Structures are given as structure tokens and as C-alpha cells.
């Protein structure tokens, strides 16, 4: 498994812009899982430490900040329907501080609503003496603060928070003082308020609050429940395996469960599956469940109920998670294209990581990877596409990406785990219920592209929309504005993952500004004035085929127009579900006519090799077996494979 490095995210001002940085945990004095969050899972009979995420198994942590000397309020919410916690008494709060030497006025608090300040918390607020502070940077510990009086959680719910003031931002500890767990987009897990961002913001897209509460009460030993799982698409007479979220609701670690599936009111055979990695109270893990398709096209209601935990059934609640199975009438399975839209820009110093991730997906998945690199980070970027000319996706910062617009932004290199390719593979395993093919051709002078999509419905559905995008490969330029900013020069190549290592100090691209060749760059779309101009597909019945056309205009900006190679331009088409997610994507590379020809900049440069490097950044006397990076005399770099 690829080792993921500590992520640092800049939570900058009211725009909530994000810049992400990765480096080895050891560079922050053993920010390691063996030391972090030392509070025991079970402190004594009738008491446990509880919080979102599993702090004892995650291998990386994020830190977040506005890079300003100001007061931070951070909180998570325990909801009133959380049966694991409601009715239990909170006796203490455990908080992870990054670097105590740059903090003052540390407080922990409880409140039934988000307060305007720590002192306004309506349940309690506890000042933490400076002498009692511990942190992760120097001590590899969390601070555990006992409350003056235990508080029993009611069905109103409660916010658990802490507050501090940053006094110095000359170093990383002051710039990024909030410690987070890596899981993102989990509701109620991270709220932040500072003067710079203008009050409380739901910041779950960045991670989860690394905070715990010490609960006292009666706890089930073995209990768990599935979370609702939405719509599962299965081929006719086939099966599909999908991960379903499982919530730990008992004190004992969950190693296996038995469950019952009910389809349209009919109980199926009980099955037992292992839970790996195991999960504990209040944390969520995934369990692989096999869903069967029907023998005809239909939508069926499905319930999943946990019947046993670790072989025991006495304490398991009969809570059923709900969803649907949609069976597609497919004797054939249509081609599935996975759309990956990346937010990036040449001015983003951490975006080389996104560049590597996009190249990795492109190489591994070929035509099934439908990539669109959206250069909107900085307007000085020659590849900049104005927000009004592309769908508004709401990225929090760069580099980040969306897969089929199914969730908020994720890292374009790591994805939701250790490798973005795992997320693509999982998406490919979901059958598409709409088939899609796209073609296109240039007009006579190459200023426009006439696109044509053929859409085939496998089930009744819709209404669907369609979007078109033009992307260009092989973009590069000789001016400074084309060079990619690179912050990885702050780290040696040996500190970085193998495929990012060339951007580190001593690597082939180990400079502050790097000349790269950019692929999958979005250069135009069917959006204009922030509106999609393509005619919607509408509702469709199973077996119906529709055609759709749209004309896209090629860029006219001189710097970009000069860099475009006409036979390296592709037209993309996306089928958009009613909920805004992408059901399918397709790609077609354009072929300019002989009359139109290939642009002058498509001619092969007469450049010679001036240096050879391994993928980990070591300079070589000559190419070696495997993948090599070659630096050319014109400043560009290419990859070659030696067998």
C-alpha cells in the first residue's frame, strides 16, 4: 500500500480557498499513529472515549489554517438522534493541538448551539492553563480536559468545541493550527469560525474534528447498524458488490457481522461477513455487500439489517438501512466513462501532485478516463478558463477533483484513500444506465467544433441533461506564465512518493517553476454566461435512443490558441442525472481535414536530451530499464520506457 503523507491544507479567508501540501509525517516530529491520541478506547467500567473517525487507525492527519494571527473556534456536533451518545454523560473533552508554543487562551466548551465566542457557550466553558498544554508537535499527545460537571447529552444534541488564539504565524504550527482526521464530507464533523472567514462555516469538506469526549453510561457490548446506501445499479440476472457504511454502536470492536437483506418485503438468506479493518464505537467503516439483480428491468426497495455482531445477537437493535436496487435491462453493458474534473492552475504550488494524479489515471484507464483539468486557480494561467464558461462545481481549493460529480472535492492523487486509481476502479464497477457515444468535427476554418452525441437509455429515467467540453493535450509554452509553480522543492526527493519525487529537491523537476506538458486541459464547454447552452436530453424510456448536437467555439486567446495542436483536441460529453451527478461520459479525438491541416506548433521540436533521471529524481548517466524522465535542451521533459 502506498504510504500517504501528512496533508496540510490552507483554509484561507472568506473565500475558503485551499492549498494542499504533503510531506512525511516524520518531518513534523513523529506525527505518528502509534503516538497520536493516546487516550484509551475504554478508560474504566462504564466510560469510553468517543468521537468521529477512528483516531487509532488513520495513518495521516490534516492541518488547517487561515495563516493569520487570530482567534479560532472549532467544533463538532453530536446529533440528537445518535443513540450511541444520547443519554450518556460527557465527563471530559480531548483535543489535539498542533503546536502549543504559538497558542494562547485555550478553552474547551459545550453548547447546544454554535456560540459567538467560547464564553458564550451555554453549557460550559473551561479555561486551560498554559502549564497544562500538550501538543502533537513536541509531545505527541492530546490534551484531556475534565469538565467541572458532567453533562448528559439530550435529544437536542450538543456542540463540542475548543477555542484558541494564534500569536505567531512565522511557522507551520501557527499557519495551520487545526488538526483534522483525513475523512471528508461526513456531516457534523467540523465547524470553524474565525474573524477572517466571517463566522461559523461547515468545513466538513476538509476533514473531521480530531476531538473526543469521555462518555459515562451504559453501553451495549456488541451493536452496529448500516447506514442508508442509496441506489445500487445491477445488470439483469447479475450481481454487484458494493461497500455499505457500517456504524459501530457497541463498546466491543466489531470484527464480523451477520445481516439480513429484504427485497420488496421478502427476506433473503442471512449472511456473515468480516469487518476489516475492525471498527469501534461511534466510528464508521465499510462492509462489502453483494446485491442481486432481478430477471427483468425494475426498481426494488431494499433493506439491510444487522442481525449479529461478533456472533452475538442479544444487544443488536433492529435498525434497517434502506436503499434501492435498479436492475437494468442489459443483455449488453454499455461502455462506462468515468469523468474526473480537476481544479488546478499554474500558480498553485501543490498542483504538481494533481498533475501526477491526472497522468496516472490517464495512463492506467485509457479511454475510460474522461479527464478535464479546469485551470481556474489563477487568471494569469495561459490555460485559464473563466468560471462563466464552465459548470460551477464549488471546489474548495486546488488541487482537488470530483469523480462523476458524485461528492465534494477529493485529492486528485490520493483520492479518498491511498490512491485515486482505487476510486476510479470502484466507479467503473457501477454499470451505467445510459449509454453514450460522442463524435465531432472542425468547421472549415477550425474556429468551431460541431459535436454530436448518441444517447441510449437502458432503463426508464431522467430527465437528463447533457454537457460538452473541449479538452486539449500536449499544451506547453516558452514564457514564464506557462511554468508550473512547485512547492515540493522544499522537500528532498527521498521524502516524497516515487512519482512525486521528481518535483522534490534534486529531482528532474526540482525547481520553483517547472516546464510541463499539460494534458486533458479544458479549453471550452457548452457553458456560457454560467448557463449550459446544450439542449437537454429529457426523460427517456428503456431502449430509446436520442441524438443531440452542439457547436463549441475554439479559444481565441493568443497564447492558448498558439499552443493548441489540432489533432490533440478531444470533445467530451457528459450525461447529467437529475441530482447533478454524471451518469456517463464519452470522449472523441478530433481529426482536422487535410485542407485545415495541423497547426504550425504541432511540428516536432528539434530538441536533444540533456539529462536522464529516474522516477525518484536521481540523475542517471544514461537511461535505465523501466520508466525514465528525460530533460530536453528546450527545457521540456518527456517520459520514456526502456525495456
Steps between C-alpha positions, in 0.01 A plus 500: 500500500623847418587696812302819511677802639374763741271743322513871572208706375487879493152618601541852366264785587135530409535340158596174674773446245713193556860417423615153597847381587636153570819389671616221727349485846851476644568856388251612766670313785331163476145603432449125514200277562685306770526814712213723400179502701630294791167510688386138551197373314354387833616693805303312768184302554213702360720762327633521145664760277276580203538714188464502123748285311739243639795691639696187577511365145519798261850541363491864408365821642427838351570842637302804404537875542436852378870591535402793724548597862139475611261307723369163380183326617477132396214259569332174417132419558353200677154468347190431706428177312839345583389208719863419587538829685157640596433429865869466581691752712799693359769513769802629305605631159818395317644749248793470258711817488768529235758730665433647845782757483306717250167483685342683790159512673415134436148403609268201459124532506157346451200679353160406356559751218811643338601791725630839391803439725619233741376700799152506343472117503178430691601177675858546613834659409827390661822701484810284454807631686807543279696273733258213423529523121643210300517470124579270212807691382709471817317245715316268257203520736153644521370718779224342711291755691266388778174693519402656835167319476396209277243587233237249384436516125132547413308454177568868433858407420811695598799675343840402639754773438829659581648846449848649483678811376801473267783737595762423233467388137867493404493120501268221394358450851353850501395504137311169524405451867190279462559125506256288298440137414519427127143382432299769322137592438369329815217717638539672838872424528667840456379856550740797503467867581764774481476875435662446159236259376215700651326270746421131518555289187426130446848381401441126469648503150843540660482216752366414845559661838772310690307529827370239746259498792522271802154346538358336809194276490366162401637377167413197292790262461421391144286721279516650150275641230527558126465849356258566215669415172299659219456345156692190392507429125524133399495327163208269428550161671836624624645609830709793614712541812482838669642644819231598750585715801477324838481701821643360822249534786650272764807509720661189355701524180298364208681220315206338319127542455205299376233679301165447333404655166132561428400567137146629439397355836651156440775392740814356345736249658703629796868552417813561708790723395825610662556865585853594400632728629299452818297796625419626848226699672384803307734442207400405148653238275403330176365150450483341155146383423394306190177628344305279253332623185152393395413305186325804353536876502363636824576709805477314832496626856775349712567490873815385678481403864787393725395182682820412686824672602799280577258207502277656767142612440369595847589871483459571129227751421266419210588817309473454124693706246311571180582531133395378159621251243454615141526210258590608146362310200842435361595194309789734426677735736564838345846656513562692817707819496607643835507880500774656714490879521805653666534852639855622436723780372860588427511730803416217742824370651348171617329431166789291366341229717178539304692495172658169600162360608331590173787349301478186713128459432545577132770234460320229698144535372544626143176593327295418811662801668315813393718772649448875501763714671327827584761775523325758716742541791674808356389720212861550386503136394501483116257206528259693727134439421262755645251371761209618286615266222496179705258331738519641852622206706580668831853378550642604836854532366782363292602238425175310535270303273155352470416156363171505308404800719389242757647676803698798612860554395754227574875488453585428131801290603389318815124497441300393802774266621851430381458504121254687277505202263317294762214750486490483120496121506211501747306742279561281194336205673163681510306428178379808312127516433551737205725419206690788342707552189637830371665612177605836365660688214656838439332757282680621188733748672549309826331763715212276608433135580170340409431226757243222473396270786300179478320413823344160574282437807520158661222572751222755529652811650581867491457777434863506387713795395810487283818708513784527249864586568802544276832386644851535359808284551864593453467862606825679582659838449832677532400798712514514879120503529496142368725374777342305784566622853657229714517502879642148520849642465480557876536122541762264375397241243551226760223648717237477228302217337683350204296667228506842672872469580612665172350827633707482818839659557749320278233357270459556128236767572651622826462871428258764630360537147474197273444460127238228454287364220135529597237246395121483533475878532145636474509771233127548432162364606130529429477755783467868425403773748496226767222310320518172313395578145463140381144379444396259780447132424185481712330184622565171322343154493694176500644430155445854371780665302537876458749717315621838619723758333687807615756739353796598717725795427876454503702738723606833352748608770832529318727315743267202530403494133866485401562201727208290379581205274187431299531121493546494878163653574211283618133564552344363819134442576347451846151366577376682810255329739214694659705522823792665319729197497645369175350172379744443216774672305654455155798638308589539132827636357449733205674453166563820303445477127789518253377845398509620859828323574685482826597818680859617461568431863431131442836456330751295693748714686864443412598459864767269635527314827721674757430291810348172615325442834338209679139539615625568854705797378853349484712621209617218271799476269277333243143364483437193715250221465147612582354851506743790451452876501696681231578872522520658154713790379194722456411466870222247449496149646374173359448151635653197328469131577807282450431126477 
